[in-house]
Every structure is written in structure tokens, then in C-alpha cells.
């Protein structure tokens, strides 16, 4: 990932720990290329996991990446709605609000 991309906190981490962040990025890229899933599907899966963890930054990142990979607003929302029976409505509602903020930026 370019040192100019990402939120301010990510850029700070990249500046402080460039080798670590490069390794993390390389691992993510390697894992995505290791199987048959396309990038959009991979990002939607990661969006779901980020929501289940309650990680605002990861939800924001994977929502943006999924959109960039061709996901629609409805696909982002459905990905999260599918989690209601697994992680509960409050976490899904929170994640939907974070995704709405990303969609509002578009």
C-alpha cells in the first residue's frame, strides 16, 4: 500500500513501522491470490468479519475496498444483514451506520 493512502492513523503506522505494514499488505495480497474467490467477494467477507469484531476502521476500509472492487450499496448492506443471526442486531446496526458514512462520502 502506498504511504499516501489510507486514514491518518494507518499512514502514521506505515511511517513508524514500514517493514511491518508492508509485510501485512503482502500477506493480504498473497492470501487473496491463493484461492478462487474474486476481490469483491473477498472484501465482502472481510467486511463481515470486521463487523463481527466491531472494528470501525476495518469496516470502513473493507467497505471502501468492496465498493472499489465493484460491490453495490445493496451488496454491502446484505453482507451485514446476513450477520444478524450470528453476531446480533446491535452490532449489525452499528456496522450499517459506519457503512452509511462511507456511502455518504461517495
The first five atom37 places (N, CA, C, CB, O) and aatype in JSON, in Angstrom:
{
  "aatype": [20, 20, 20, 20, 20, 20, 20, 20, 20, 20, 20, 20, 20, 20, 20, 20, 20, 20, 20, 20, 20, 20, 20, 20, 20, 20, 20, 20, 20, 20, 20, 20, 20, 20, 20, 20, 20, 20, 20, 20, 20, 20, 20, 20, 20, 20, 20, 20, 20, 20, 20, 20, 20, 20, 20, 20, 20, 20, 20, 20, 20, 20, 20, 20, 20, 20, 20, 20, 20, 20, 20, 20, 20, 20, 20, 20, 20, 20, 20, 20, 20, 20, 20, 20, 20, 20, 20, 20, 20, 20, 20, 20, 20, 20, 20, 20, 20, 20, 20, 20, 20, 20, 20, 20, 20, 20],
  "atom_mask": [
    [1, 1, 1, 1, 1],
    [1, 1, 1, 1, 1],
    [1, 1, 1, 1, 1],
    [1, 1, 1, 1, 1],
    [1, 1, 1, 1, 1],
    [1, 1, 1, 1, 1],
    [1, 1, 1, 1, 1],
    [1, 1, 1, 1, 1],
    [1, 1, 1, 1, 1],
    [1, 1, 1, 1, 1],
    [1, 1, 1, 1, 1],
    [1, 1, 1, 1, 1],
    [1, 1, 1, 1, 1],
    [1, 1, 1, 1, 1],
    [1, 1, 1, 1, 1],
    [1, 1, 1, 1, 1],
    [1, 1, 1, 1, 1],
    [1, 1, 1, 1, 1],
    [1, 1, 1, 1, 1],
    [1, 1, 1, 1, 1],
    [1, 1, 1, 1, 1],
    [1, 1, 1, 1, 1],
    [1, 1, 1, 1, 1],
    [1, 1, 1, 1, 1],
    [1, 1, 1, 1, 1],
    [1, 1, 1, 1, 1],
    [1, 1, 1, 1, 1],
    [1, 1, 1, 1, 1],
    [1, 1, 1, 1, 1],
    [1, 1, 1, 1, 1],
    [1, 1, 1, 1, 1],
    [1, 1, 1, 1, 1],
    [1, 1, 1, 1, 1],
    [1, 1, 1, 1, 1],
    [1, 1, 1, 1, 1],
    [1, 1, 1, 1, 1],
    [1, 1, 1, 1, 1],
    [1, 1, 1, 1, 1],
    [1, 1, 1, 1, 1],
    [1, 1, 1, 1, 1],
    [1, 1, 1, 1, 1],
    [1, 1, 1, 1, 1],
    [1, 1, 1, 1, 1],
    [1, 1, 1, 1, 1],
    [1, 1, 1, 1, 1],
    [1, 1, 1, 1, 1],
    [1, 1, 1, 1, 1],
    [1, 1, 1, 1, 1],
    [1, 1, 1, 1, 1],
    [1, 1, 1, 1, 1],
    [1, 1, 1, 1, 1],
    [1, 1, 1, 1, 1],
    [1, 1, 1, 1, 1],
    [1, 1, 1, 1, 1],
    [1, 1, 1, 1, 1],
    [1, 1, 1, 1, 1],
    [1, 1, 1, 1, 1],
    [1, 1, 1, 1, 1],
    [1, 1, 1, 1, 1],
    [1, 1, 1, 1, 1],
    [1, 1, 1, 1, 1],
    [1, 1, 1, 1, 1],
    [1, 1, 1, 1, 1],
    [1, 1, 1, 1, 1],
    [1, 1, 1, 1, 1],
    [1, 1, 1, 1, 1],
    [1, 1, 1, 1, 1],
    [1, 1, 1, 1, 1],
    [1, 1, 1, 1, 1],
    [1, 1, 1, 1, 1],
    [1, 1, 1, 1, 1],
    [1, 1, 1, 1, 1],
    [1, 1, 1, 1, 1],
    [1, 1, 1, 1, 1],
    [1, 1, 1, 1, 1],
    [1, 1, 1, 1, 1],
    [1, 1, 1, 1, 1],
    [1, 1, 1, 1, 1],
    [1, 1, 1, 1, 1],
    [1, 1, 1, 1, 1],
    [1, 1, 1, 1, 1],
    [1, 1, 1, 1, 1],
    [1, 1, 1, 1, 1],
    [1, 1, 1, 1, 1],
    [1, 1, 1, 1, 1],
    [1, 1, 1, 1, 1],
    [1, 1, 1, 1, 1],
    [1, 1, 1, 1, 1],
    [1, 1, 1, 1, 1],
    [1, 1, 1, 1, 1],
    [1, 1, 1, 1, 1],
    [1, 1, 1, 1, 1],
    [1, 1, 1, 1, 1],
    [1, 1, 1, 1, 1],
    [1, 1, 1, 1, 1],
    [1, 1, 1, 1, 1],
    [1, 1, 1, 1, 1],
    [1, 1, 1, 1, 1],
    [1, 1, 1, 1, 1],
    [1, 1, 1, 1, 1],
    [1, 1, 1, 1, 1],
    [1, 1, 1, 1, 1],
    [1, 1, 1, 1, 1],
    [1, 1, 1, 1, 1],
    [1, 1, 1, 1, 1],
    [1, 1, 1, 1, 1]
  ],
  "atom_positions": [
    [[0.85, -1.18, 0.0], [0.0, 0.0, 0.0], [0.89, 1.23, 0.0], [-0.96, 0.01, 1.22], [1.89, 1.3, 0.72]],
    [[0.52, 2.17, -0.79], [1.26, 3.42, -0.88], [1.26, 4.13, 0.46], [0.66, 4.32, -1.97], [0.29, 4.06, 1.22]],
    [[2.33, 4.81, 0.74], [2.42, 5.53, 2.0], [1.45, 6.71, 2.07], [3.83, 6.03, 2.21], [1.22, 7.24, 3.16]],
    [[0.88, 7.13, 0.95], [-0.05, 8.25, 0.94], [-1.5, 7.81, 1.07], [0.13, 9.05, -0.32], [-2.38, 8.65, 1.25]],
    [[-1.78, 6.51, 0.98], [-3.15, 6.02, 1.04], [-3.55, 5.69, 2.46], [-3.31, 4.79, 0.16], [-2.72, 5.47, 3.34]],
    [[-4.86, 5.67, 2.67], [-5.4, 5.22, 3.94], [-5.62, 6.35, 4.92], [-4.51, 4.21, 4.54], [-5.18, 7.48, 4.7]],
    [[-6.31, 6.01, 6.02], [-6.58, 7.01, 7.05], [-5.29, 7.49, 7.72], [-7.52, 6.43, 8.1], [-4.23, 6.86, 7.61]],
    [[-5.4, 8.58, 8.39], [-4.24, 9.2, 9.06], [-3.52, 8.22, 9.98], [-4.69, 10.43, 9.85], [-2.3, 8.15, 9.99]],
    [[-4.28, 7.46, 10.75], [-3.66, 6.52, 11.68], [-2.86, 5.46, 10.92], [-4.73, 5.84, 12.54], [-1.75, 5.11, 11.34]],
    [[-3.4, 4.96, 9.83], [-2.69, 3.95, 9.03], [-1.4, 4.55, 8.47], [-3.58, 3.43, 7.87], [-0.36, 3.91, 8.49]],
    [[-1.48, 5.78, 7.98], [-0.28, 6.44, 7.44], [0.78, 6.62, 8.51], [-0.64, 7.8, 6.83], [1.98, 6.49, 8.23]],
    [[0.35, 6.92, 9.74], [1.33, 7.03, 10.84], [2.0, 5.7, 11.12], [0.64, 7.54, 12.12], [3.22, 5.63, 11.3]],
    [[1.2, 4.65, 11.15], [1.77, 3.32, 11.36], [2.74, 2.95, 10.24], [0.66, 2.27, 11.46], [3.8, 2.39, 10.49]],
    [[2.36, 3.28, 9.01], [3.22, 3.0, 7.86], [4.55, 3.74, 8.0], [2.52, 3.4, 6.54], [5.6, 3.2, 7.67]],
    [[4.5, 4.96, 8.5], [5.72, 5.75, 8.67], [6.59, 5.18, 9.8], [5.38, 7.22, 8.96], [7.81, 5.1, 9.67]],
    [[5.96, 4.78, 10.9], [6.7, 4.25, 12.06], [7.24, 2.85, 11.82], [5.81, 4.25, 13.28], [8.36, 2.52, 12.22]],
    [[6.41, 2.02, 11.18], [6.75, 0.6, 11.04], [6.61, 0.15, 9.58], [5.85, -0.26, 11.96], [5.79, -0.73, 9.28]],
    [[7.38, 0.74, 8.69], [7.16, 0.45, 7.26], [7.32, -1.03, 6.89], [8.12, 1.26, 6.44], [6.55, -1.54, 6.08]],
    [[8.29, -1.7, 7.47], [8.5, -3.11, 7.13], [7.33, -3.98, 7.61], [9.81, -3.61, 7.74], [6.92, -4.91, 6.93]],
    [[6.82, -3.66, 8.78], [5.69, -4.43, 9.32], [4.45, -4.22, 8.46], [5.4, -4.02, 10.78], [3.79, -5.19, 8.08]],
    [[4.13, -2.97, 8.14], [2.94, -2.69, 7.33], [3.07, -3.24, 5.92], [2.67, -1.2, 7.27], [2.08, -3.7, 5.34]],
    [[4.27, -3.21, 5.36], [4.48, -3.82, 4.05], [4.26, -5.33, 4.12], [5.9, -3.51, 3.52], [3.66, -5.91, 3.21]],
    [[4.73, -5.95, 5.19], [4.52, -7.4, 5.35], [3.05, -7.74, 5.5], [5.3, -7.91, 6.57], [2.58, -8.73, 4.94]],
    [[2.31, -6.93, 6.26], [0.87, -7.14, 6.41], [0.18, -7.03, 5.06], [0.26, -6.13, 7.42], [-0.65, -7.87, 4.71]],
    [[0.52, -6.0, 4.3], [-0.08, -5.8, 2.98], [0.27, -6.95, 2.04], [0.38, -4.46, 2.37], [-0.58, -7.43, 1.3]],
    [[1.51, -7.39, 2.07], [1.93, -8.5, 1.22], [1.22, -9.79, 1.6], [3.44, -8.7, 1.3], [0.85, -10.57, 0.72]],
    [[1.03, -10.02, 2.89], [0.3, -11.21, 3.34], [-1.13, -11.17, 2.82], [0.32, -11.31, 4.88], [-1.62, -12.17, 2.29]],
    [[-1.8, -10.04, 2.97], [-3.17, -9.91, 2.49], [-3.27, -10.17, 1.0], [-3.71, -8.53, 2.82], [-4.18, -10.87, 0.55]],
    [[-2.36, -9.62, 0.24], [-2.35, -9.81, -1.21], [-2.1, -11.27, -1.57], [-1.29, -8.92, -1.85], [-2.75, -11.82, -2.46]],
    [[-1.16, -11.89, -0.88], [-0.84, -13.3, -1.14], [-2.03, -14.2, -0.85], [0.36, -13.73, -0.3], [-2.33, -15.11, -1.63]],
    [[-2.71, -13.96, 0.26], [-3.85, -14.79, 0.64], [-5.0, -14.61, -0.35], [-4.32, -14.43, 2.07], [-5.65, -15.59, -0.72]],
    [[-5.25, -13.38, -0.78], [-6.33, -13.15, -1.76], [-6.05, -13.87, -3.07], [-6.5, -11.65, -2.02], [-6.98, -14.38, -3.7]],
    [[-4.8, -13.93, -3.49], [-4.44, -14.59, -4.74], [-4.37, -16.11, -4.62], [-3.11, -14.06, -5.23], [-4.26, -16.8, -5.64]],
    [[-4.42, -16.64, -3.41], [-4.23, -18.08, -3.19], [-5.45, -18.93, -3.52], [-3.84, -18.32, -1.76], [-5.35, -20.16, -3.57]],
    [[-6.59, -18.3, -3.74], [-7.8, -19.08, -3.96], [-8.67, -18.54, -5.07], [-8.6, -19.14, -2.72], [-8.3, -17.58, -5.75]],
    [[-9.82, -19.17, -5.26], [-10.68, -18.84, -6.4], [-11.62, -17.65, -6.21], [-11.48, -20.01, -6.74], [-12.26, -17.22, -7.17]],
    [[-11.72, -17.11, -5.0], [-12.66, -16.01, -4.77], [-12.17, -14.73, -5.44], [-12.85, -15.77, -3.26], [-10.97, -14.42, -5.42]],
    [[-13.1, -14.0, -6.04], [-12.72, -12.72, -6.65], [-12.54, -11.67, -5.55], [-13.79, -12.27, -7.68], [-12.9, -11.88, -4.39]],
    [[-11.97, -10.54, -5.94], [-11.64, -9.49, -4.98], [-12.89, -8.95, -4.28], [-10.91, -8.36, -5.68], [-12.86, -8.72, -3.07]],
    [[-13.97, -8.74, -5.02], [-15.2, -8.21, -4.42], [-15.7, -9.16, -3.33], [-16.29, -8.01, -5.5], [-16.03, -8.72, -2.23]],
    [[-15.76, -10.44, -3.62], [-16.23, -11.42, -2.65], [-15.32, -11.43, -1.43], [-16.3, -12.82, -3.27], [-15.79, -11.48, -0.29]],
    [[-14.01, -11.39, -1.66], [-13.05, -11.37, -0.55], [-13.27, -10.17, 0.35], [-11.63, -11.36, -1.09], [-13.24, -10.3, 1.58]],
    [[-13.49, -9.0, -0.25], [-13.7, -7.79, 0.54], [-15.02, -7.85, 1.31], [-13.68, -6.56, -0.36], [-15.09, -7.37, 2.44]],
    [[-16.05, -8.44, 0.72], [-17.33, -8.57, 1.43], [-17.2, -9.51, 2.62], [-18.42, -9.07, 0.48], [-17.78, -9.27, 3.67]],
    [[-16.44, -10.58, 2.46], [-16.18, -11.49, 3.58], [-15.43, -10.75, 4.69], [-15.37, -12.74, 3.12], [-15.78, -10.85, 5.86]],
    [[-14.41, -10.01, 4.3], [-13.64, -9.27, 5.29], [-14.48, -8.18, 5.95], [-12.39, -8.67, 4.66], [-14.28, -7.87, 7.12]],
    [[-15.4, -7.6, 5.21], [-16.33, -6.63, 5.8], [-17.16, -7.29, 6.89], [-17.27, -6.03, 4.7], [-17.34, -6.73, 7.97]],
    [[-17.66, -8.49, 6.62], [-18.44, -9.22, 7.61], [-17.64, -9.53, 8.87], [-18.97, -10.5, 7.01], [-18.14, -9.4, 9.98]],
    [[-16.41, -9.95, 8.68], [-15.56, -10.26, 9.84], [-15.26, -8.98, 10.63], [-14.24, -10.94, 9.39], [-15.3, -8.99, 11.86]],
    [[-14.97, -7.91, 9.92], [-14.7, -6.63, 10.6], [-15.9, -6.19, 11.42], [-14.34, -5.54, 9.57], [-15.75, -5.71, 12.54]],
    [[-17.1, -6.36, 10.87], [-18.32, -6.01, 11.6], [-18.47, -6.88, 12.83], [-19.56, -6.15, 10.7], [-18.85, -6.39, 13.89]],
    [[-18.18, -8.17, 12.7], [-18.33, -9.07, 13.84], [-17.36, -8.71, 14.96], [-18.12, -10.51, 13.41], [-17.64, -8.96, 16.14]],
    [[-16.23, -8.14, 14.6], [-15.26, -7.71, 15.61], [-15.56, -6.32, 16.16], [-13.86, -7.72, 15.01], [-14.98, -5.9, 17.16]],
    [[-16.47, -5.61, 15.5], [-16.79, -4.26, 15.93], [-15.69, -3.26, 15.63], [-17.08, -4.25, 17.4], [-15.54, -2.26, 16.32]],
    [[-14.92, -3.54, 14.58], [-13.79, -2.69, 14.22], [-14.21, -1.63, 13.2], [-12.64, -3.55, 13.66], [-14.35, -1.92, 12.01]],
    [[-14.41, -0.42, 13.68], [-14.85, 0.67, 12.81], [-13.88, 0.88, 11.66], [-15.01, 1.96, 13.6], [-14.29, 0.99, 10.5]],
    [[-12.6, 0.95, 11.97], [-11.6, 1.18, 10.93], [-11.6, 0.1, 9.87], [-10.23, 1.29, 11.54], [-11.5, 0.4, 8.68]],
    [[-11.71, -1.15, 10.29], [-11.73, -2.24, 9.32], [-13.02, -2.26, 8.51], [-11.56, -3.57, 10.03], [-12.99, -2.54, 7.32]],
    [[-14.14, -1.97, 9.16], [-15.41, -1.88, 8.41], [-15.28, -0.8, 7.35], [-16.61, -1.59, 9.37], [-15.65, -1.01, 6.2]],
    [[-14.77, 0.36, 7.74], [-14.61, 1.45, 6.78], [-13.69, 1.05, 5.63], [-14.06, 2.7, 7.47], [-14.01, 1.28, 4.46]],
    [[-12.57, 0.45, 5.97], [-11.6, 0.06, 4.95], [-12.17, -0.97, 3.99], [-10.35, -0.5, 5.61], [-12.04, -0.82, 2.77]],
    [[-12.8, -2.01, 4.51], [-13.31, -3.07, 3.63], [-14.55, -2.62, 2.87], [-13.62, -4.32, 4.44], [-14.8, -3.11, 1.77]],
    [[-15.33, -1.72, 3.43], [-16.46, -1.16, 2.68], [-15.93, -0.37, 1.47], [-17.33, -0.24, 3.59], [-16.42, -0.53, 0.36]],
    [[-14.92, 0.47, 1.7], [-14.33, 1.23, 0.6], [-13.73, 0.3, -0.45], [-13.25, 2.19, 1.13], [-13.93, 0.48, -1.65]],
    [[-13.0, -0.7, 0.02], [-12.35, -1.64, -0.9], [-13.38, -2.45, -1.69], [-11.42, -2.59, -0.14], [-13.21, -2.7, -2.88]],
    [[-14.46, -2.85, -1.02], [-15.51, -3.61, -1.71], [-16.17, -2.74, -2.78], [-16.56, -4.11, -0.7], [-16.42, -3.21, -3.89]],
    [[-16.44, -1.49, -2.45], [-17.01, -0.58, -3.44], [-16.07, -0.44, -4.63], [-17.28, 0.81, -2.82], [-16.49, -0.48, -5.79]],
    [[-14.8, -0.27, -4.34], [-13.79, -0.13, -5.4], [-13.72, -1.4, -6.25], [-12.41, 0.16, -4.78], [-13.44, -1.33, -7.45]],
    [[-13.99, -2.55, -5.64], [-13.96, -3.83, -6.36], [-15.27, -4.11, -7.11], [-13.68, -4.96, -5.4], [-15.41, -5.15, -7.74]],
    [[-16.22, -3.17, -7.03], [-17.45, -3.31, -7.79], [-18.69, -3.68, -7.0], [-17.25, -4.3, -8.81], [-19.74, -3.89, -7.59]],
    [[-18.59, -3.75, -5.68], [-19.77, -4.06, -4.87], [-20.74, -2.89, -4.88], [-19.36, -4.4, -3.42], [-20.34, -1.73, -4.94]],
    [[-22.01, -3.21, -4.83], [-23.04, -2.18, -4.77], [-23.38, -1.87, -3.32], [-24.31, -2.64, -5.55], [-23.01, -2.61, -2.4]],
    [[-24.08, -0.78, -3.12], [-24.57, -0.41, -1.79], [-25.4, -1.56, -1.21], [-25.41, 0.9, -1.84], [-25.28, -1.9, -0.03]],
    [[-26.25, -2.15, -2.04], [-27.11, -3.25, -1.59], [-26.29, -4.47, -1.18], [-28.09, -3.63, -2.7], [-26.65, -5.16, -0.23]],
    [[-25.2, -4.75, -1.88], [-24.35, -5.88, -1.52], [-23.65, -5.65, -0.18], [-23.31, -6.13, -2.62], [-23.52, -6.58, 0.62]],
    [[-23.22, -4.43, 0.06], [-22.61, -4.12, 1.36], [-23.65, -4.33, 2.47], [-22.08, -2.65, 1.39], [-23.36, -4.97, 3.48]],
    [[-24.83, -3.8, 2.27], [-25.87, -3.9, 3.28], [-26.29, -5.35, 3.5], [-27.07, -3.06, 2.89], [-26.48, -5.78, 4.64]],
    [[-26.45, -6.11, 2.42], [-26.86, -7.51, 2.56], [-25.79, -8.32, 3.27], [-27.14, -8.12, 1.18], [-26.11, -9.18, 4.1]],
    [[-24.53, -8.06, 2.97], [-23.43, -8.73, 3.66], [-23.59, -8.57, 5.17], [-22.06, -8.18, 3.19], [-23.4, -9.53, 5.92]],
    [[-23.92, -7.37, 5.6], [-24.06, -7.11, 7.03], [-25.36, -7.69, 7.59], [-24.0, -5.62, 7.3], [-25.37, -8.24, 8.69]],
    [[-26.44, -7.57, 6.85], [-27.71, -8.12, 7.32], [-27.63, -9.63, 7.54], [-28.82, -7.8, 6.32], [-28.29, -10.16, 8.44]],
    [[-26.84, -10.31, 6.73], [-26.67, -11.76, 6.88], [-26.09, -12.15, 8.24], [-25.78, -12.3, 5.78], [-26.2, -13.3, 8.66]],
    [[-25.5, -11.2, 8.92], [-24.84, -11.46, 10.2], [-25.77, -11.35, 11.41], [-23.7, -10.52, 10.38], [-25.37, -11.71, 12.52]],
    [[-26.98, -10.87, 11.22], [-27.86, -10.61, 12.36], [-28.02, -11.83, 13.26], [-29.23, -10.16, 11.87], [-27.92, -11.71, 14.48]],
    [[-28.26, -13.0, 12.67], [-28.48, -14.19, 13.49], [-27.19, -14.72, 14.11], [-29.13, -15.28, 12.67], [-27.24, -15.57, 15.0]],
    [[-26.07, -14.24, 13.65], [-24.78, -14.71, 14.16], [-24.18, -13.77, 15.2], [-23.81, -14.87, 13.01], [-23.75, -14.22, 16.27]],
    [[-24.16, -12.47, 14.89], [-23.5, -11.53, 15.82], [-24.48, -10.61, 16.52], [-22.49, -10.7, 15.07], [-24.1, -9.88, 17.44]],
    [[-25.74, -10.63, 16.1], [-26.76, -9.83, 16.77], [-27.05, -8.52, 16.06], [-26.35, -9.54, 18.17], [-26.2, -7.95, 15.37]],
    [[-28.28, -8.07, 16.25], [-28.73, -6.85, 15.59], [-27.94, -5.6, 16.01], [-30.19, -6.64, 15.88], [-27.63, -4.78, 15.14]],
    [[-27.6, -5.41, 17.29], [-26.89, -4.18, 17.64], [-25.56, -4.0, 16.9], [-26.63, -4.15, 19.13], [-25.24, -2.91, 16.44]],
    [[-24.78, -5.09, 16.78], [-23.51, -4.98, 16.06], [-23.74, -4.72, 14.58], [-22.68, -6.25, 16.25], [-23.0, -3.95, 13.96]],
    [[-24.76, -5.37, 14.02], [-25.06, -5.14, 12.61], [-25.54, -3.71, 12.39], [-26.12, -6.15, 12.12], [-25.12, -3.06, 11.43]],
    [[-26.39, -3.22, 13.26], [-26.88, -1.84, 13.13], [-25.72, -0.85, 13.2], [-27.92, -1.53, 14.24], [-25.68, 0.12, 12.45]],
    [[-24.78, -1.1, 14.1], [-23.61, -0.22, 14.21], [-22.8, -0.26, 12.91], [-22.71, -0.63, 15.41], [-22.42, 0.78, 12.38]],
    [[-22.54, -1.46, 12.41], [-21.76, -1.6, 11.18], [-22.47, -0.94, 9.99], [-21.49, -3.08, 10.88], [-21.83, -0.31, 9.15]],
    [[-23.79, -1.08, 9.93], [-24.54, -0.42, 8.87], [-24.39, 1.1, 8.95], [-26.02, -0.81, 8.94], [-24.31, 1.77, 7.92]],
    [[-24.36, 1.63, 10.16], [-24.2, 3.09, 10.3], [-22.8, 3.52, 9.84], [-24.43, 3.52, 11.77], [-22.65, 4.58, 9.24]],
    [[-21.78, 2.7, 10.11], [-20.42, 3.02, 9.65], [-20.34, 2.97, 8.13], [-19.4, 2.05, 10.28], [-19.7, 3.81, 7.51]],
    [[-21.0, 1.97, 7.54], [-21.01, 1.86, 6.09], [-21.78, 3.03, 5.48], [-21.64, 0.52, 5.64], [-21.37, 3.57, 4.45]],
    [[-22.87, 3.44, 6.12], [-23.61, 4.61, 5.62], [-22.72, 5.84, 5.55], [-24.82, 4.88, 6.52], [-22.84, 6.64, 4.62]],
    [[-21.85, 6.01, 6.52], [-20.92, 7.14, 6.5], [-20.0, 7.07, 5.28], [-20.09, 7.18, 7.79], [-19.7, 8.09, 4.66]],
    [[-19.54, 5.87, 4.95], [-18.69, 5.7, 3.76], [-19.5, 6.0, 2.5], [-18.1, 4.25, 3.7], [-19.02, 6.67, 1.59]],
    [[-20.72, 5.49, 2.47], [-21.57, 5.72, 1.29], [-21.89, 7.21, 1.13], [-22.88, 4.91, 1.4], [-21.97, 7.71, 0.01]],
    [[-22.06, 7.91, 2.24], [-22.33, 9.34, 2.19], [-21.15, 10.13, 1.62], [-22.66, 9.86, 3.58], [-21.34, 11.19, 1.02]],
    [[-19.94, 9.6, 1.8], [-18.73, 10.24, 1.26], [-18.66, 10.11, -0.26], [-17.49, 9.63, 1.89], [-18.02, 10.93, -0.92]],
    [[-19.3, 9.08, -0.8], [-19.21, 8.79, -2.24], [-19.91, 9.83, -3.07], [-19.8, 7.42, -2.54], [-19.92, 9.73, -4.3]]
  ]
}
